[in-house]
Amino acid sequence: MKNKTVYFVGAKIKQLIVFGCVVFGSASFTNCQAQSIVGKWKGVSVKNYFSEAFAKQTGKPMEEKFPKDAGNSDIDYRQDHTFILSFSAPNSSEVTTMKGEWTLTGDQLKLTLEPKYNPRRTTTISTVSINSTTMVTTAVIAPPARIIKTIAVSQRM
């Protein structure tokens, strides 16, 4: 009888753990989905991780840049799944504007720039995470790129 009781209690604990994970996971997933990317976001920082060869060339595996170093940038994700990206070089008043389309499935953000800047219609795929007014996008770039991973932080405007 003792073995059956231990088995029963062990099975119930496992069920509670699985149930708790499902509830917690669903709550986290719902929370993430509830926060839309629609709106204007200002670039705060970007970390670029270098390929092994480029890291040897630069003498460092990555670099982090802020608007004072990289220039200003903002992106407006519109409800109709288009976006407008604007950026300028440090200490420059000249603004470059690019347009494109976006889709978000779960945490996978796909951006495709307009043909003027992207004649091959290549899509960039990033993992996106939103916490209140901060969005973090992480993109992994296939070799032979010099930058193999980019993590960008933006603030909702």
C-alpha positions as CSV (number, residue, x, y, z in Angstrom):
1,M,0.0,0.0,0.0
2,K,2.9,2.4,0.8
3,N,4.3,2.1,-2.8
4,K,0.9,2.9,-4.3
5,T,0.6,6.0,-2.0
6,V,4.1,7.2,-2.9
7,Y,3.4,6.6,-6.6
8,F,0.0,8.5,-6.3
9,V,1.6,11.5,-4.5
10,G,4.5,11.5,-6.9
11,A,2.2,11.5,-9.9
12,K,0.1,14.3,-8.4
13,I,3.1,16.4,-7.8
14,K,4.3,15.9,-11.4
15,Q,0.9,16.8,-12.7
16,L,0.9,20.0,-10.5
17,I,4.4,20.9,-11.8
18,V,3.3,20.4,-15.4
19,F,0.1,22.3,-14.9
20,G,2.0,25.2,-13.2
21,C,4.5,25.3,-16.1
22,V,1.6,25.4,-18.6
23,V,-0.2,28.1,-16.7
24,F,3.0,30.2,-16.2
25,G,4.0,29.7,-19.8
26,S,0.6,30.7,-21.1
27,A,0.5,33.7,-18.9
28,S,3.9,34.8,-20.1
29,F,2.9,34.1,-23.8
30,T,-0.3,36.1,-23.4
31,N,1.5,39.0,-21.8
32,C,4.0,39.2,-24.6
33,Q,1.3,39.0,-27.2
34,A,-0.7,41.7,-25.5
35,Q,2.0,44.2,-26.0
36,S,2.0,45.3,-29.6
37,I,4.9,46.6,-31.5
38,V,2.6,49.1,-33.3
39,G,3.8,52.6,-32.6
40,K,7.0,54.7,-32.7
41,W,10.2,53.4,-31.2
42,K,13.5,55.3,-30.7
43,G,16.8,53.5,-30.8
44,V,18.7,53.4,-27.5
45,S,21.6,51.0,-28.2
46,V,22.9,48.3,-30.4
47,K,25.3,45.5,-29.7
48,N,27.0,44.0,-32.7
49,Y,28.8,40.6,-32.3
50,F,31.6,40.0,-34.8
51,S,32.5,36.8,-36.7
52,E,35.8,35.2,-35.6
53,A,37.7,36.6,-38.5
54,F,36.4,40.2,-38.1
55,A,36.9,40.0,-34.3
56,K,40.6,39.2,-35.0
57,Q,40.8,42.1,-37.4
58,T,39.2,44.6,-35.0
59,G,40.7,43.2,-31.8
60,K,37.4,42.8,-30.1
61,P,34.5,40.2,-30.3
62,M,31.7,42.8,-30.1
63,E,30.9,46.5,-29.8
64,E,28.0,48.4,-28.3
65,K,27.0,51.7,-29.7
66,F,24.6,54.4,-28.5
67,P,23.0,57.3,-30.5
68,K,25.9,59.6,-29.7
69,D,28.2,57.1,-31.5
70,A,26.0,55.6,-34.1
71,G,23.5,58.4,-34.8
72,N,19.8,58.6,-34.1
73,S,17.2,56.1,-35.3
74,D,13.6,55.5,-34.9
75,I,11.1,53.2,-36.4
76,D,7.3,53.5,-36.8
77,Y,5.5,50.2,-36.9
78,R,2.1,50.9,-38.4
79,Q,-1.2,49.0,-37.9
80,D,-1.3,48.1,-41.7
81,H,2.0,46.1,-41.3
82,T,4.2,48.7,-42.9
83,F,7.0,50.6,-41.2
84,I,9.1,53.7,-41.7
85,L,12.7,53.6,-40.5
86,S,14.5,57.0,-40.1
87,F,18.1,57.4,-39.1
88,S,20.9,60.0,-39.2
89,A,24.6,59.9,-38.7
90,P,26.1,61.4,-35.5
91,N,26.2,65.2,-35.6
92,S,24.3,65.2,-38.9
93,S,20.9,66.8,-39.7
94,E,20.5,64.7,-42.8
95,V,17.9,62.0,-42.2
96,T,17.6,58.9,-44.3
97,T,14.1,57.3,-44.4
98,M,13.3,53.8,-45.5
99,K,10.0,52.0,-45.8
100,G,9.0,48.4,-45.7
101,E,6.6,45.7,-44.4
102,W,6.6,43.8,-41.2
103,T,4.9,40.7,-39.7
104,L,5.0,39.4,-36.2
105,T,4.3,35.7,-35.4
106,G,4.8,34.9,-31.8
107,D,8.2,36.5,-31.0
108,Q,9.5,36.3,-34.6
109,L,9.6,39.7,-36.3
110,K,10.1,39.8,-40.1
111,L,11.1,43.0,-41.8
112,T,11.4,43.5,-45.5
113,L,12.7,46.9,-46.8
114,E,11.2,48.5,-49.9
115,P,12.8,47.4,-53.2
116,K,14.7,50.7,-53.5
117,Y,17.0,49.6,-50.7
118,N,16.4,45.9,-51.0
119,P,16.1,44.8,-54.7
120,R,16.3,41.1,-53.8
121,R,13.4,41.5,-51.3
122,T,15.5,39.8,-48.5
123,T,13.6,39.5,-45.2
124,T,15.4,40.1,-41.9
125,I,14.1,37.8,-39.1
126,S,14.6,38.9,-35.4
127,T,13.4,37.6,-32.1
128,V,11.5,40.4,-30.3
129,S,10.8,40.9,-26.6
130,I,8.8,43.8,-25.2
131,N,8.9,44.7,-21.5
132,S,6.7,47.7,-20.8
133,T,8.2,50.5,-22.9
134,T,11.4,48.7,-23.9
135,M,11.7,46.5,-27.0
136,V,14.8,44.2,-27.6
137,T,15.3,42.7,-31.0
138,T,17.9,40.0,-31.6
139,A,18.9,39.1,-35.2
140,V,21.4,36.3,-36.1
141,I,23.1,36.9,-39.4
142,A,24.3,34.0,-41.5
143,P,28.0,33.7,-42.6
144,P,30.0,35.1,-44.3
145,A,28.8,38.4,-42.6
146,R,31.2,40.4,-40.5
147,I,28.5,40.9,-37.9
148,I,26.9,37.6,-36.9
149,K,24.5,38.8,-34.2
150,T,22.8,42.1,-33.4
151,I,20.9,43.1,-30.3
152,A,19.0,46.4,-30.6
153,V,17.2,48.1,-27.7
154,S,14.5,50.6,-28.4
155,Q,12.2,52.8,-26.2
156,R,8.5,53.4,-27.1
157,M,8.1,57.1,-28.0
